């Protein structure tokens, strides 16, 4: 029974989450031999000001500017 936690910066659409969940479940069935109904997944959202990579807040990381701008549009 795969239990999967997905942590994302806030801003993904319902359609993106649905597509991602289906793709992960498909792969869990194909690769792990899991029953589809046993693939359990939870999404956790984080705002860019509470996540840091390499000591830099995602909200202040210039290399993430494009990603953050795209998320803000959705």
C-alpha positions as protocol buffer text, in pm:
chain_id: "A"
residue {
  index: 1
  type: UNK
  ca { x: 0 y: 0 z: 0 }
}
residue {
  index: 2
  type: UNK
  ca { x: 204 y: 300 z: -122 }
}
residue {
  index: 3
  type: UNK
  ca { x: 161 y: 612 z: 88 }
}
residue {
  index: 4
  type: UNK
  ca { x: 290 y: 916 z: -97 }
}
residue {
  index: 5
  type: UNK
  ca { x: 329 y: 1271 z: 30 }
}
residue {
  index: 6
  type: UNK
  ca { x: 375 y: 1542 z: -232 }
}
residue {
  index: 7
  type: UNK
  ca { x: 508 y: 1877 z: -110 }
}
residue {
  index: 8
  type: UNK
  ca { x: 467 y: 2168 z: -350 }
}
residue {
  index: 9
  type: UNK
  ca { x: 487 y: 2542 z: -359 }
}
residue {
  index: 10
  type: UNK
  ca { x: 132 y: 2676 z: -356 }
}
residue {
  index: 11
  type: UNK
  ca { x: -31 y: 2761 z: -685 }
}
residue {
  index: 12
  type: UNK
  ca { x: -82 y: 2432 z: -871 }
}
residue {
  index: 13
  type: UNK
  ca { x: -425 y: 2397 z: -1025 }
}
residue {
  index: 14
  type: UNK
  ca { x: -674 y: 2121 z: -952 }
}
residue {
  index: 15
  type: UNK
  ca { x: -614 y: 1987 z: -1303 }
}
residue {
  index: 16
  type: UNK
  ca { x: -236 y: 1972 z: -1244 }
}
residue {
  index: 17
  type: UNK
  ca { x: -287 y: 1786 z: -916 }
}
residue {
  index: 18
  type: UNK
  ca { x: -535 y: 1547 z: -1077 }
}
residue {
  index: 19
  type: UNK
  ca { x: -299 y: 1473 z: -1367 }
}
residue {
  index: 20
  type: UNK
  ca { x: -4 y: 1427 z: -1132 }
}
residue {
  index: 21
  type: UNK
  ca { x: -199 y: 1196 z: -901 }
}
residue {
  index: 22
  type: UNK
  ca { x: -309 y: 983 z: -1196 }
}
residue {
  index: 23
  type: UNK
  ca { x: 45 y: 959 z: -1334 }
}
residue {
  index: 24
  type: UNK
  ca { x: 189 y: 860 z: -995 }
}
residue {
  index: 25
  type: UNK
  ca { x: -86 y: 602 z: -939 }
}
residue {
  index: 26
  type: UNK
  ca { x: -33 y: 462 z: -1290 }
}
residue {
  index: 27
  type: UNK
  ca { x: 337 y: 419 z: -1218 }
}
residue {
  index: 28
  type: UNK
  ca { x: 281 y: 270 z: -873 }
}
residue {
  index: 29
  type: UNK
  ca { x: 56 y: 8 z: -1034 }
}
residue {
  index: 30
  type: UNK
  ca { x: 302 y: -61 z: -1320 }
}
residue {
  index: 31
  type: UNK
  ca { x: 628 y: -54 z: -1125 }
}
residue {
  index: 32
  type: UNK
  ca { x: 530 y: -162 z: -773 }
}
residue {
  index: 33
  type: UNK
  ca { x: 243 y: -393 z: -860 }
}
residue {
  index: 34
  type: UNK
  ca { x: 16 y: -197 z: -625 }
}
residue {
  index: 35
  type: UNK
  ca { x: -360 y: -205 z: -655 }
}
residue {
  index: 36
  type: UNK
  ca { x: -475 y: 135 z: -784 }
}
residue {
  index: 37
  type: UNK
  ca { x: -722 y: 174 z: -495 }
}
residue {
  index: 38
  type: UNK
  ca { x: -436 y: 126 z: -248 }
}
residue {
  index: 39
  type: UNK
  ca { x: -223 y: 411 z: -381 }
}
residue {
  index: 40
  type: UNK
  ca { x: -276 y: 684 z: -121 }
}
residue {
  index: 41
  type: UNK
  ca { x: -151 y: 1038 z: -182 }
}
residue {
  index: 42
  type: UNK
  ca { x: -167 y: 1366 z: 5 }
}
residue {
  index: 43
  type: UNK
  ca { x: -64 y: 1708 z: -124 }
}
residue {
  index: 44
  type: UNK
  ca { x: 92 y: 1961 z: 111 }
}
residue {
  index: 45
  type: UNK
  ca { x: 122 y: 2322 z: -3 }
}
residue {
  index: 46
  type: UNK
  ca { x: 384 y: 2565 z: 111 }
}
residue {
  index: 47
  type: UNK
  ca { x: 417 y: 2933 z: 39 }
}
residue {
  index: 48
  type: UNK
  ca { x: 748 y: 3048 z: -107 }
}
residue {
  index: 49
  type: UNK
  ca { x: 830 y: 3247 z: 207 }
}
residue {
  index: 50
  type: UNK
  ca { x: 845 y: 2940 z: 434 }
}
residue {
  index: 51
  type: UNK
  ca { x: 1061 y: 2718 z: 212 }
}
residue {
  index: 52
  type: UNK
  ca { x: 1438 y: 2757 z: 182 }
}
residue {
  index: 53
  type: UNK
  ca { x: 1689 y: 2580 z: -40 }
}
residue {
  index: 54
  type: UNK
  ca { x: 2056 y: 2621 z: 34 }
}
residue {
  index: 55
  type: UNK
  ca { x: 1974 y: 2882 z: 299 }
}
residue {
  index: 56
  type: UNK
  ca { x: 1779 y: 3104 z: 57 }
}
residue {
  index: 57
  type: UNK
  ca { x: 1404 y: 3149 z: 86 }
}
residue {
  index: 58
  type: UNK
  ca { x: 1228 y: 3038 z: -231 }
}
residue {
  index: 59
  type: UNK
  ca { x: 1054 y: 3377 z: -239 }
}
residue {
  index: 60
  type: UNK
  ca { x: 1396 y: 3548 z: -258 }
}
residue {
  index: 61
  type: UNK
  ca { x: 1571 y: 3304 z: -491 }
}
residue {
  index: 62
  type: UNK
  ca { x: 1620 y: 3475 z: -827 }
}
residue {
  index: 63
  type: UNK
  ca { x: 1665 y: 3137 z: -999 }
}
residue {
  index: 64
  type: UNK
  ca { x: 1304 y: 3052 z: -905 }
}
residue {
  index: 65
  type: UNK
  ca { x: 1155 y: 3379 z: -1031 }
}
residue {
  index: 66
  type: UNK
  ca { x: 1004 y: 3219 z: -1344 }
}
residue {
  index: 67
  type: UNK
  ca { x: 848 y: 2932 z: -1148 }
}
residue {
  index: 68
  type: UNK
  ca { x: 701 y: 3165 z: -888 }
}
residue {
  index: 69
  type: UNK
  ca { x: 565 y: 3401 z: -1154 }
}
residue {
  index: 70
  type: UNK
  ca { x: 397 y: 3111 z: -1334 }
}
residue {
  index: 71
  type: UNK
  ca { x: 240 y: 2987 z: -1011 }
}
residue {
  index: 72
  type: UNK
  ca { x: 114 y: 3335 z: -926 }
}
residue {
  index: 73
  type: UNK
  ca { x: -71 y: 3353 z: -1262 }
}
residue {
  index: 74
  type: UNK
  ca { x: -269 y: 3034 z: -1194 }
}
